[in-house]
Amino acid sequence: MLRPSLFNRKHAMNTATQSVAFTQMKEGTREEYHFLRELEHQYIRSLPDRLLEALKALGHSLQGYQVSRLEHSLQSATRAEADGCDIDTIVAALVHDIGDELAPENHSQMAAAILRPYVRAEVTWVIEMHGLFQMRYYAHHYDMDPDGYLAHKDHPWFDSCVRFCERYDQAAFDPAYPSKPLSHFEPMLREVFSRKAFDPAVLQAPAPQR
């Protein structure tokens, strides 16, 4: 049953428009919040669709390179797959620059935040740090410190991030490279982002043997 109005009819959930009646969160009822939770679950299930659209938008993003940001992302994922990486790393390579559109000054952290609930912790750390590690290749051209990444040299996943940047990021700007299309990676992306969020079995999983 809907909650009877305490003051007037505005306090009852609006079932005709499928929306809650409250205008301040503290006024919401248990029924309203359970209604919102179901809508939220439906929205979360469509996350892979929104990520695919965001990746497509990278085709018209930052200019100046010989390849688009989308092509760079596809090439990065293709290189990771060809190198025998697991699905977590391949999908991470695919979305590692997805933050360029909305977080150009901290795109690594945005991509890591998107991945964090769905992949093992090592992969999240690599993506979060890749922007800093990438600076070793170009920072000196801007009279900046290229060795900032060495502050993390004792971190257990330091070598993983070095490997990711060397093999799958800085090398993925070749217009002649035979990148696989987004449709090839779509099933992998859907699998990863359809996992139960923050599942300890996923987050704490060891890196696969290679």
N, CA, C and O of each residue as an XYZ file, in Angstrom:
840
protein
N       0.834     -1.195      0.000
C       0.000      0.000      0.000
C       0.872      1.250      0.000
O       1.959      1.268      0.578
N       0.376      2.289     -0.657
C       1.061      3.562     -0.595
C       0.832      4.197      0.760
O      -0.207      3.991      1.386
N       1.784      4.951      1.198
C       1.653      5.612      2.485
C       0.539      6.648      2.420
O       0.528      7.461      1.497
N      -0.404      6.650      3.372
C      -1.433      7.691      3.396
C      -0.780      9.046      3.589
O       0.245      9.163      4.260
N      -1.378     10.065      2.997
C      -0.833     11.404      3.129
C      -0.910     11.875      4.570
O      -1.941     11.740      5.229
N       0.204     12.433      5.054
C       0.218     12.979      6.406
C      -0.295     14.413      6.416
O      -0.862     14.880      7.404
N      -0.083     15.105      5.291
C      -0.489     16.506      5.245
C      -1.402     16.788      4.057
O      -2.452     17.415      4.197
N      -0.988     16.321      2.902
C      -1.816     16.485      1.720
C      -1.404     15.447      0.689
O      -0.488     14.670      0.957
N      -2.019     15.400     -0.445
C      -1.810     14.339     -1.425
C      -0.423     14.387     -2.054
O      -0.008     13.406     -2.670
N       0.303     15.483     -1.924
C       1.640     15.568     -2.500
C       2.612     14.611     -1.839
O       3.668     14.321     -2.401
N       2.277     14.114     -0.651
C       3.169     13.236      0.087
C       3.036     11.774     -0.334
O       3.799     10.932      0.141
N       2.090     11.453     -1.210
C       1.931     10.079     -1.674
C       2.722      9.882     -2.956
O       2.819     10.794     -3.776
N       3.292      8.680     -3.131
C       4.075      8.409     -4.332
C       3.201      8.543     -5.561
O       2.065      8.069     -5.582
N       3.727      9.183     -6.574
C       2.985      9.419     -7.801
C       3.109      8.196     -8.695
O       4.061      8.085     -9.467
N       2.171      7.293     -8.600
C       2.219      6.065     -9.406
C       1.881      6.326    -10.861
O       2.276      5.547    -11.728
N       1.164      7.398    -11.151
C       0.784      7.688    -12.529
C       2.006      8.033    -13.366
O       2.091      7.642    -14.530
N       2.960      8.767    -12.782
C       4.161      9.163    -13.514
C       5.355      8.305    -13.139
O       6.464      8.561    -13.610
N       5.154      7.276    -12.290
C       6.233      6.395    -11.859
C       7.413      7.183    -11.300
O       8.553      7.031    -11.738
N       7.110      8.012    -10.340
C       8.146      8.777     -9.667
C       7.774      8.931     -8.201
O       6.616      8.779     -7.812
N       8.778      9.234     -7.408
C       8.516      9.463     -5.987
C       7.873     10.830     -5.803
O       7.897     11.670     -6.703
N       7.303     11.038     -4.631
C       6.638     12.305     -4.355
C       7.524     13.273     -3.590
O       7.270     14.477     -3.596
N       8.577     12.761     -2.920
C       9.342     13.664     -2.053
C      10.212     14.624     -2.854
O      10.634     14.335     -3.973
N      10.462     15.765     -2.245
C      11.372     16.764     -2.822
C      12.631     16.925     -1.974
O      13.554     17.640     -2.366
N      12.675     16.270     -0.824
C      13.866     16.188      0.004
C      14.061     14.721      0.377
O      13.099     14.037      0.725
N      15.279     14.245      0.306
C      15.521     12.825      0.530
C      15.061     12.366      1.903
O      14.625     11.225      2.056
N      15.150     13.221      2.889
C      14.759     12.840      4.246
C      13.263     12.584      4.369
O      12.822     12.007      5.363
N      12.474     13.000      3.384
C      11.030     12.789      3.424
C      10.607     11.474      2.769
O       9.439     11.094      2.840
N      11.554     10.777      2.131
C      11.195      9.576      1.408
C      10.743      8.441      2.310
O      11.181      8.324      3.454
N       9.865      7.611      1.780
C       9.362      6.458      2.512
C      10.132      5.205      2.113
O      10.856      5.201      1.117
N       9.970      4.144      2.895
C      10.580      2.854      2.563
C      10.101      2.375      1.197
O      10.889      1.868      0.399
N       8.832      2.535      0.938
C       8.268      2.110     -0.336
C       8.914      2.867     -1.485
O       9.254      2.275     -2.509
N       9.082      4.153     -1.321
C       9.678      4.961     -2.384
C      11.122      4.549     -2.649
O      11.548      4.471     -3.802
N      11.873      4.286     -1.586
C      13.268      3.920     -1.784
C      13.422      2.523     -2.388
O      14.369      2.282     -3.138
N      12.523      1.614     -2.080
C      12.564      0.304     -2.732
C      12.194      0.433     -4.211
O      12.741     -0.270     -5.061
N      11.270      1.331     -4.502
C      10.912      1.625     -5.889
C      12.125      2.186     -6.638
O      12.400      1.774     -7.765
N      12.841      3.111     -6.029
C      14.029      3.701     -6.648
C      15.149      2.675     -6.822
O      15.881      2.699     -7.811
N      15.269      1.789     -5.860
C      16.327      0.789     -5.959
C      16.117     -0.122     -7.162
O      17.083     -0.488     -7.832
N      14.896     -0.485     -7.439
C      14.624     -1.333     -8.594
C      14.972     -0.597     -9.893
O      15.541     -1.190    -10.810
N      14.632      0.689     -9.971
C      14.994      1.476    -11.149
C      16.512      1.593    -11.282
O      17.051      1.550    -12.388
N      17.185      1.738    -10.163
C      18.642      1.836    -10.182
C      19.263      0.541    -10.689
O      20.213      0.570    -11.472
N      18.728     -0.595    -10.245
C      19.243     -1.882    -10.698
C      19.076     -2.022    -12.214
O      19.966     -2.527    -12.899
N      17.933     -1.573    -12.727
C      17.713     -1.623    -14.170
C      18.731     -0.737    -14.892
O      19.250     -1.113    -15.943
N      19.009      0.420    -14.334
C      19.959      1.354    -14.943
C      21.368      0.780    -14.926
O      22.104      0.910    -15.904
N      21.744      0.152    -13.828
C      23.076     -0.447    -13.732
C      23.247     -1.550    -14.763
O      24.326     -1.704    -15.335
N      22.193     -2.317    -15.004
C      22.292     -3.407    -15.972
C      22.571     -2.899    -17.389
O      23.068     -3.647    -18.231
N      22.255     -1.646    -17.648
C      22.508     -1.088    -18.983
C      23.859     -0.376    -19.064
O      24.138      0.295    -20.057
N      24.703     -0.509    -18.037
C      26.026      0.112    -18.051
C      26.845     -0.276    -19.286
O      27.443      0.608    -19.900
N      26.901     -1.543    -19.678
C      27.681     -1.878    -20.880
C      27.255     -1.091    -22.116
O      28.099     -0.716    -22.930
N      25.958     -0.839    -22.264
C      25.485     -0.070    -23.412
C      26.038      1.348    -23.382
O      26.450      1.882    -24.412
N      26.045      1.956    -22.199
C      26.541      3.329    -22.092
C      28.049      3.392    -22.310
O      28.554      4.356    -22.886
N      28.761      2.377    -21.857
C      30.201      2.356    -22.078
C      30.537      2.203    -23.554
O      31.478      2.826    -24.045
N      29.787      1.394    -24.252
C      30.008      1.235    -25.690
C      29.782      2.552    -26.424
O      30.533      2.893    -27.337
N      28.760      3.282    -26.031
C      28.508      4.586    -26.650
C      29.622      5.570    -26.323
O      30.018      6.366    -27.175
N      30.128      5.520    -25.095
C      31.229      6.400    -24.704
C      32.491      6.085    -25.498
O      33.235      6.992    -25.874
N      32.729      4.816    -25.751
C      33.887      4.430    -26.555
C      33.732      4.928    -27.995
O      34.691      5.423    -28.588
N      32.556      4.799    -28.543
C      32.325      5.283    -29.908
C      32.580      6.784    -30.006
O      33.072      7.272    -31.024
N      32.244      7.516    -28.939
C      32.452      8.966    -28.931
C      33.926      9.335    -28.993
O      34.270     10.440    -29.412
N      34.803      8.421    -28.580
C      36.235      8.691    -28.642
C      36.730      8.786    -30.085
O      37.844      9.245    -30.334
N      35.915      8.359    -31.015
C      36.277      8.498    -32.421
C      36.317      9.946    -32.870
O      36.868     10.257    -33.926
N      35.731     10.842    -32.067
C      35.687     12.271    -32.397
C      36.214     13.090    -31.227
O      35.734     14.191    -30.959
N      37.195     12.546    -30.543
C      37.732     13.190    -29.344
C      39.025     13.921    -29.678
O      39.145     14.511    -30.752
N      39.977     13.886    -28.781
C      41.243     14.607    -28.903
C      41.913     14.362    -30.258
O      42.041     13.220    -30.701
N      42.331     15.435    -30.900
C      42.920     15.353    -32.230
C      44.446     15.512    -32.175
O      45.008     15.840    -31.130
N      45.096     15.277    -33.300
C      46.525     15.537    -33.418
C      47.373     14.294    -33.593
O      48.447     14.352    -34.192
N      46.904     13.174    -33.079
C      47.615     11.910    -33.273
C      47.255     11.330    -34.647
O      46.313     11.787    -35.294
N      48.001     10.342    -35.073
C      47.700      9.700    -36.354
C      46.484      8.778    -36.261
O      45.940      8.360    -37.284
N      46.061      8.463    -35.049
C      44.872      7.639    -34.848
C      43.938      8.355    -33.882
O      44.379      9.176    -33.078
N      42.644      8.042    -33.961
C      41.681      8.602    -33.019
C      41.849      7.946    -31.659
O      42.537      6.934    -31.526
N      41.220      8.524    -30.661
C      41.276      7.916    -29.328
C      40.574      6.559    -29.334
O      40.968      5.654    -28.599
N      39.547      6.415    -30.153
C      38.885      5.109    -30.268
C      39.839      4.096    -30.876
O      39.971      2.986    -30.361
N      40.508      4.464    -31.968
C      41.449      3.540    -32.591
C      42.584      3.193    -31.626
O      43.018      2.043    -31.565
N      43.058      4.173    -30.884
C      44.092      3.913    -29.874
C      43.594      2.892    -28.857
O      44.332      1.984    -28.474
N      42.355      3.037    -28.422
C      41.784      2.122    -27.435
C      41.636      0.717    -28.006
O      41.951     -0.267    -27.338
N      41.162      0.629    -29.230
C      41.014     -0.674    -29.882
C      42.371     -1.325    -30.102
O      42.530     -2.532    -29.919
N      43.345     -0.517    -30.495
C      44.680     -1.050    -30.717
C      45.296     -1.529    -29.406
O      45.965     -2.562    -29.366
N      45.068     -0.775    -28.344
C      45.576     -1.167    -27.034
C      44.988     -2.506    -26.606
O      45.711     -3.388    -26.143
N      43.674     -2.657    -26.761
C      43.011     -3.907    -26.389
C      43.450     -5.058    -27.290
O      43.632     -6.182    -26.822
N      43.620     -4.778    -28.572
C      44.064     -5.812    -29.511
C      45.459     -6.306    -29.143
O      45.726     -7.508    -29.156
N      46.332     -5.381    -28.821
C      47.697     -5.757    -28.428
C      47.681     -6.572    -27.136
O      48.434     -7.538    -27.007
N      46.843     -6.199    -26.190
C      46.756     -6.942    -24.936
C      46.255     -8.358    -25.176
O      46.774     -9.312    -24.596
N      45.246     -8.497    -26.033
C      44.725     -9.829    -26.335
C      45.778    -10.670    -27.065
O      45.954    -11.849    -26.757
N      46.471    -10.070    -28.024
C      47.489    -10.803    -28.779
C      48.641    -11.242    -27.888
O      49.335    -12.214    -28.187
N      48.839    -10.513    -26.785
C      49.923    -10.832    -25.861
C      49.509    -11.881    -24.826
O      50.294    -12.241    -23.950
N      48.266    -12.367    -24.936
C      47.807    -13.412    -24.026
C      47.245    -12.938    -22.719
O      47.157    -13.714    -21.767
N      46.858    -11.673    -22.644
C      46.312    -11.132    -21.390
C      44.936    -11.719    -21.091
O      44.241    -12.201    -21.986
N      44.565    -11.670    -19.838
C      43.242    -12.133    -19.416
C      42.187    -11.086    -19.747
O      42.509     -9.969    -20.151
N      40.930    -11.460    -19.573
C      39.825    -10.593    -19.973
C      39.816     -9.286    -19.188
O      39.453     -8.250    -19.745
N      40.203     -9.299    -17.914
C      40.235     -8.067    -17.130
C      41.176     -7.048    -17.762
O      40.825     -5.875    -17.899
N      42.354     -7.488    -18.142
C      43.344     -6.584    -18.715
C      42.933     -6.115    -20.097
O      43.144     -4.953    -20.445
N      42.350     -6.999    -20.888
C      41.918     -6.621    -22.237
C      40.841     -5.547    -22.171
O      40.910     -4.548    -22.887
N      39.854     -5.748    -21.319
C      38.777     -4.759    -21.189
C      39.321     -3.466    -20.585
O      38.900     -2.376    -20.975
N      40.237     -3.575    -19.651
C      40.851     -2.376    -19.076
C      41.603     -1.593    -20.150
O      41.537     -0.364    -20.192
N      42.309     -2.303    -21.005
C      43.007     -1.632    -22.104
C      42.013     -0.932    -23.026
O      42.287      0.155    -23.535
N      40.868     -1.558    -23.235
C      39.843     -0.978    -24.099
C      39.313      0.339    -23.544
O      39.073      1.277    -24.305
N      39.127      0.423    -22.230
C      38.489      1.609    -21.630
C      39.480      2.509    -20.902
O      39.056      3.431    -20.206
N      40.773      2.277    -21.036
C      41.730      2.998    -20.196
C      41.738      4.502    -20.429
O      42.120      5.261    -19.538
N      41.320      4.947    -21.618
C      41.277      6.382    -21.909
C      39.859      6.916    -22.029
O      39.647      7.988    -22.596
N      38.891      6.185    -21.503
C      37.495      6.589    -21.643
C      37.213      7.886    -20.886
O      36.212      8.554    -21.145
N      38.094      8.241    -19.954
C      37.920      9.478    -19.198
C      38.387     10.719    -19.925
O      38.206     11.825    -19.416
N      38.983     10.576    -21.104
C      39.509     11.737    -21.830
C      38.444     12.792    -22.102
O      38.742     13.987    -22.097
N      37.221     12.368    -22.336
C      36.154     13.294    -22.683
C      35.776     14.205    -21.523
O      35.659     15.418    -21.696
N      35.586     13.625    -20.338
C      35.044     14.381    -19.207
C      36.062     14.680    -18.118
O      35.820     15.527    -17.258
N      37.193     13.998    -18.145
C      38.213     14.221    -17.110
C      39.591     14.270    -17.761
O      40.442     13.433    -17.463
N      39.821     15.237    -18.645
C      41.090     15.261    -19.376
C      42.316     15.454    -18.495
O      43.418     15.075    -18.889
N      42.148     16.037    -17.306
C      43.284     16.255    -16.420
C      43.531     15.085    -15.469
O      44.592     15.005    -14.851
N      42.571     14.187    -15.349
C      42.753     13.003    -14.493
C      41.986     11.807    -15.062
O      41.245     11.124    -14.356
N      42.188     11.579    -16.354
C      41.429     10.529    -17.030
C      41.740      9.146    -16.474
O      40.883      8.263    -16.485
N      42.969      8.953    -15.987
C      43.332      7.641    -15.443
C      42.466      7.283    -14.246
O      41.996      6.152    -14.124
N      42.260      8.254    -13.364
C      41.471      8.011    -12.164
C      40.004      7.750    -12.497
O      39.346      6.941    -11.842
N      39.502      8.432    -13.510
C      38.113      8.196    -13.908
C      37.938      6.789    -14.464
O      36.991      6.091    -14.100
N      38.838      6.372    -15.336
C      38.743      5.026    -15.890
C      38.869      3.968    -14.801
O      38.166      2.957    -14.818
N      39.775      4.214    -13.849
C      39.948      3.260    -12.747
C      38.690      3.172    -11.903
O      38.316      2.086    -11.460
N      38.033      4.303    -11.676
C      36.803      4.298    -10.874
C      35.702      3.496    -11.555
O      34.919      2.820    -10.888
N      35.642      3.569    -12.877
C      34.645      2.793    -13.620
C      34.935      1.301    -13.514
O      34.017      0.494    -13.368
N      36.202      0.940    -13.587
C      36.589     -0.467    -13.555
C      36.559     -1.081    -12.162
O      36.310     -2.278    -12.021
N      36.807     -0.287    -11.142
C      37.084     -0.796     -9.791
C      36.102     -1.847     -9.283
O      36.549     -2.830     -8.693
N      34.793     -1.701     -9.476
C      33.881     -2.716     -8.920
C      33.904     -4.057     -9.653
O      33.320     -5.026     -9.168
N      34.569     -4.134    -10.819
C      34.355     -5.268    -11.698
C      35.603     -6.071    -12.066
O      35.481     -7.140    -12.664
N      36.790     -5.591    -11.726
C      38.014     -6.295    -12.102
C      38.905     -6.463    -10.885
O      38.678     -5.843     -9.846
N      39.920     -7.305    -11.020
C      40.800     -7.519     -9.885
C      41.571     -6.240     -9.563
O      41.813     -5.410    -10.440
N      41.948     -6.096     -8.307
C      42.515     -4.855     -7.804
C      43.781     -4.450     -8.542
O      44.032     -3.261     -8.738
N      44.574     -5.421     -8.949
C      45.803     -5.113     -9.677
C      45.521     -4.325    -10.948
O      46.219     -3.357    -11.249
N      44.510     -4.734    -11.689
C      44.167     -4.070    -12.940
C      43.689     -2.646    -12.675
O      44.050     -1.720    -13.402
N      42.883     -2.474    -11.638
C      42.425     -1.129    -11.290
C      43.605     -0.224    -10.975
O      43.641      0.924    -11.419
N      44.570     -0.728    -10.212
C      45.733      0.079     -9.848
C      46.538      0.459    -11.084
O      46.983      1.600    -11.207
N      46.726     -0.472    -11.984
C      47.477     -0.200    -13.213
C      46.818      0.921    -14.005
O      47.498      1.833    -14.475
N      45.503      0.858    -14.155
C      44.802      1.888    -14.923
C      44.831      3.224    -14.183
O      44.977      4.274    -14.809
N      44.695      3.194    -12.888
C      44.735      4.437    -12.117
C      46.088      5.136    -12.241
O      46.159      6.365    -12.228
N      47.152      4.357    -12.358
C      48.496      4.916    -12.377
C      49.062      5.104    -13.781
O      50.137      5.684    -13.928
N      48.378      4.636    -14.803
C      49.009      4.616    -16.129
C      49.332      6.012    -16.655
O      50.305      6.176    -17.392
N      48.543      7.012    -16.296
C      48.835      8.367    -16.745
C      50.191      8.852    -16.244
O      50.952      9.473    -16.987
N      50.484      8.567    -14.987
C      51.777      8.938    -14.413
C      52.910      8.148    -15.059
O      53.946      8.714    -15.408
N      52.714      6.851    -15.217
C      53.758      6.002    -15.790
C      54.026      6.363    -17.256
O      55.160      6.257    -17.723
N      53.003      6.783    -17.968
C      53.177      7.167    -19.362
C      54.082      8.393    -19.521
O      54.690      8.590    -20.573
N      54.164      9.203    -18.484
C      54.950     10.432    -18.578
C      56.437     10.166    -18.796
O      57.172     11.061    -19.212
N      56.876      8.960    -18.522
C      58.292      8.626    -18.745
C      58.674      8.758    -20.217
O      59.850      8.917    -20.545
N      57.679      8.690    -21.103
C      57.959      8.725    -22.534
C      57.979     10.143    -23.118
O      58.534     10.361    -24.195
N      57.374     11.110    -22.406
C      57.252     12.426    -23.051
C      57.435     13.634    -22.138
O      57.575     14.753    -22.630
N      57.439     13.436    -20.824
C      57.435     14.586    -19.911
C      58.632     15.516    -20.126
O      58.512     16.729    -19.956
N      59.776     14.958    -20.495
C      60.974     15.782    -20.678
C      60.806     16.791    -21.801
O      61.472     17.826    -21.802
N      59.929     16.510    -22.755
C      59.694     17.456    -23.843
C      58.958     18.703    -23.352
O      58.981     19.746    -24.006
N      58.308     18.584    -22.200
C      57.608     19.716    -21.600
C      58.372     20.276    -20.396
O      57.831     21.051    -19.607
N      59.628     19.871    -20.274
C      60.453     20.284    -19.132
C      59.813     19.868    -17.810
O      59.857     20.606    -16.826
N      59.225     18.689    -17.804
C      58.627     18.103    -16.613
C      59.408     16.858    -16.235
O      60.222     16.360    -17.013
N      59.156     16.366    -15.045
C      59.877     15.200    -14.524
C      59.311     13.909    -15.131
O      58.144     13.592    -14.901
N      60.098     13.168    -15.889
C      59.604     11.908    -16.456
C      59.715     10.731    -15.498
O      59.265      9.630    -15.813
N      60.308     10.955    -14.336
C      60.584      9.842    -13.425
C      59.659      9.795    -12.207
O      59.958      9.118    -11.224
N      58.554     10.504    -12.274
C      57.632     10.493    -11.144
C      57.116      9.110    -10.805
O      56.823      8.811     -9.647
N      57.008      8.278    -11.811
C      56.499      6.919    -11.596
C      57.402      6.086    -10.695
O      56.953      5.110    -10.093
N      58.677      6.470    -10.601
C      59.628      5.699     -9.790
C      59.322      5.791     -8.297
O      59.851      5.012     -7.504
N      58.483      6.726     -7.919
C      58.058      6.803     -6.513
C      57.316      5.537     -6.103
O      57.182      5.253     -4.913
N      56.838      4.784     -7.072
C      56.072      3.567     -6.799
C      56.872      2.298     -7.107
O      56.297      1.220     -7.259
N      58.193      2.429     -7.197
C      59.020      1.294     -7.637
C      58.951      0.102     -6.702
O      59.247     -1.019     -7.116
N      58.565      0.316     -5.445
C      58.465     -0.788     -4.496
C      57.048     -1.361     -4.404
O      56.798     -2.286     -3.632
N      56.140     -0.818     -5.179
C      54.760     -1.327     -5.154
C      54.724     -2.699     -5.829
O      55.409     -2.904     -6.831
N      53.952     -3.625     -5.309
C      53.925     -4.982     -5.897
C      53.423     -5.022     -7.335
O      53.699     -5.984     -8.051
N      52.695     -4.005     -7.770
C      52.168     -4.010     -9.135
C      52.891     -3.016    -10.037
O      52.411     -2.695    -11.124
N      54.043     -2.532     -9.586
C      54.828     -1.588    -10.375
C      55.157     -2.168    -11.751
O      54.941     -1.514    -12.771
N      55.674     -3.380    -11.776
C      56.067     -3.993    -13.052
C      54.871     -4.200    -13.974
O      55.007     -4.120    -15.195
N      53.718     -4.461    -13.405
C      52.511     -4.650    -14.220
C      52.143     -3.370    -14.946
O      51.729     -3.401    -16.104
N      52.296     -2.248    -14.265
C      51.966     -0.971    -14.891
C      53.009     -0.596    -15.931
O      52.665     -0.073    -16.991
N      54.272     -0.856    -15.644
C      55.328     -0.614    -16.636
C      55.044     -1.427    -17.890
O      55.152     -0.911    -19.002
N      54.683     -2.691    -17.718
C      54.403     -3.568    -18.856
C      53.197     -3.070    -19.646
O      53.227     -3.036    -20.877
N      52.142     -2.686    -18.941
C      50.935     -2.196    -19.611
C      51.258     -0.980    -20.473
O      50.854     -0.908    -21.633
N      51.978     -0.040    -19.908
C      52.289      1.185    -20.649
C      53.213      0.920    -21.833
O      53.016      1.469    -22.917
N      54.215      0.082    -21.624
C      55.189     -0.185    -22.683
C      54.577     -0.965    -23.841
O      54.836     -0.650    -25.003
N      53.764     -1.984    -23.536
C      53.284     -2.879    -24.581
C      51.936     -2.478    -25.170
O      51.692     -2.681    -26.359
N      51.059     -1.908    -24.343
C      49.679     -1.722    -24.782
C      49.233     -0.271    -24.880
O      48.192      0.004    -25.477
N      49.988      0.665    -24.313
C      49.559      2.063    -24.355
C      50.459      2.903    -25.255
O      50.015      3.364    -26.306
N      51.708      3.108    -24.864
C      52.561      3.994    -25.647
C      52.811      3.475    -27.060
O      53.126      4.257    -27.957
N      52.677      2.181    -27.264
C      52.920      1.587    -28.579
C      51.686      1.559    -29.475
O      51.770      1.128    -30.625
N      50.548      2.011    -28.968
C      49.270      1.821    -29.669
C      48.813      3.068    -30.425
O      47.670      3.506    -30.293
N      49.716      3.625    -31.212
C      49.380      4.804    -32.013
C      49.755      4.599    -33.484
O      50.051      5.553    -34.203
N      49.737      3.360    -33.905
C      50.192      2.994    -35.246
C      48.995      2.867    -36.185
O      48.183      1.956    -36.023
N      48.870      3.768    -37.166
C      47.708      3.703    -38.065
C      47.705      2.465    -38.961
O      46.678      2.141    -39.557
N      48.836      1.771    -39.062
C      48.912      0.576    -39.906
C      48.647     -0.705    -39.120
O      48.620     -1.790    -39.700
N      48.453     -0.592    -37.821
C      48.260     -1.799    -37.005
C      46.859     -2.374    -37.242
O      45.890     -1.617    -37.298
N      46.737     -3.690    -37.380
C      45.432     -4.317    -37.655
C      44.582     -4.492    -36.390
O      44.418     -5.605    -35.892
N      44.054     -3.396    -35.887
C      43.221     -3.467    -34.684
C      41.916     -4.199    -34.963
O      41.355     -4.105    -36.055
N      41.448     -4.923    -33.964
C      40.142     -5.568    -34.083
C      39.051     -4.541    -33.804
O      39.277     -3.587    -33.060
N      37.867     -4.726    -34.393
C      36.789     -3.739    -34.235
C      36.161     -3.799    -32.847
O      36.355     -4.757    -32.098
N      35.418     -2.770    -32.531
C      34.753     -2.710    -31.234
C      33.821     -3.901    -31.039
O      33.672     -4.397    -29.922
N      33.195     -4.359    -32.115
C      32.274     -5.490    -32.010
C      32.982     -6.751    -31.500
O      32.355     -7.594    -30.859
N      34.263     -6.881    -31.778
C      35.026     -8.033    -31.292
C      35.130     -8.012    -29.775
O      35.080     -9.062    -29.134
N      35.274     -6.822    -29.197
C      35.476     -6.699    -27.756
C      34.170     -6.533    -26.977
O      34.160     -6.622    -25.749
N      33.078     -6.293    -27.690
C      31.804     -6.065    -27.009
C      31.414     -7.203    -26.070
O      31.020     -6.921    -24.938
N      31.501     -8.479    -26.474
C      31.132     -9.550    -25.531
C      31.993     -9.547    -24.266
O      31.488     -9.823    -23.178
N      33.270     -9.243    -24.395
C      34.146     -9.186    -23.223
C      33.740     -8.049    -22.308
O      33.666     -8.223    -21.091
N      33.475     -6.878    -22.888
C      33.049     -5.735    -22.087
C      31.752     -6.042    -21.361
O      31.610     -5.720    -20.181
N      30.808     -6.660    -22.050
C      29.526     -6.988    -21.421
C      29.714     -8.006    -20.298
O      29.053     -7.918    -19.263
N      30.604     -8.961    -20.498
C      30.843     -9.954    -19.458
C      31.414     -9.301    -18.198
O      30.939     -9.560    -17.092
N      32.428     -8.458    -18.367
C      33.075     -7.843    -17.205
C      32.125     -6.916    -16.466
O      32.040     -6.971    -15.240
N      31.412     -6.068    -17.192
C      30.568     -5.075    -16.537
C      29.178     -5.604    -16.191
O      28.307     -4.842    -15.770
N      28.972     -6.900    -16.369
C      27.753     -7.547    -15.874
C      28.026     -8.377    -14.623
O      27.120     -9.017    -14.090
N      29.260     -8.366    -14.159
C      29.599     -9.081    -12.935
C      28.957     -8.425    -11.719
O      28.581     -7.253    -11.758
N      28.837     -9.180    -10.658
C      28.402     -8.615     -9.389
C      29.434     -7.599     -8.926
O      30.625     -7.905     -8.865
N      28.991     -6.411     -8.604
C      29.915     -5.349     -8.218
C      30.606     -5.672     -6.903
O      29.986     -6.173     -5.966
N      31.891     -5.379     -6.850
C      32.705     -5.530     -5.647
C      32.701     -6.959     -5.089
O      32.737     -7.166     -3.876
N      32.657     -7.915     -5.982
C      32.719     -9.318     -5.586
C      34.147     -9.635     -5.128
O      35.076     -9.544     -5.930
N      34.343    -10.005     -3.857
C      35.704    -10.286     -3.375
C      36.425    -11.349     -4.199
O      37.648    -11.307     -4.336
N      35.677    -12.292     -4.744
C      36.298    -13.343     -5.547
C      36.931    -12.765     -6.818
O      37.888    -13.328     -7.349
N      36.398    -11.656     -7.295
C      36.944    -11.000     -8.470
C      38.040    -10.019     -8.068
O      39.140    -10.053     -8.620
N      37.743     -9.153     -7.113
C      38.682     -8.104     -6.724
C      39.977     -8.674     -6.156
O      41.050     -8.108     -6.367
N      39.885     -9.767     -5.453
C      41.057    -10.338     -4.789
C      41.692    -11.483     -5.586
O      42.586    -12.170     -5.093
N      41.232    -11.673     -6.793
C      41.766    -12.781     -7.607
C      43.227    -12.515     -7.945
O      43.602    -11.378     -8.231
N      44.046    -13.549     -7.913
C      45.457    -13.379     -8.296
C      45.588    -13.201     -9.798
O      44.704    -13.595    -10.559
N      46.677    -12.618    -10.212
C      46.923    -12.475    -11.647
C      47.105    -13.861    -12.256
O      47.772    -14.709    -11.663
N      46.529    -14.102    -13.419
C      46.681    -15.423    -14.046
C      48.119    -15.667    -14.464
O      48.854    -14.733    -14.785
N      48.505    -16.909    -14.459
C      49.851    -17.268    -14.887
C      49.998    -17.106    -16.388
O      49.096    -17.466    -17.146
N      51.129    -16.565    -16.823
C      51.351    -16.334    -18.254
C      52.654    -17.016    -18.670
O      53.039    -16.950    -19.838
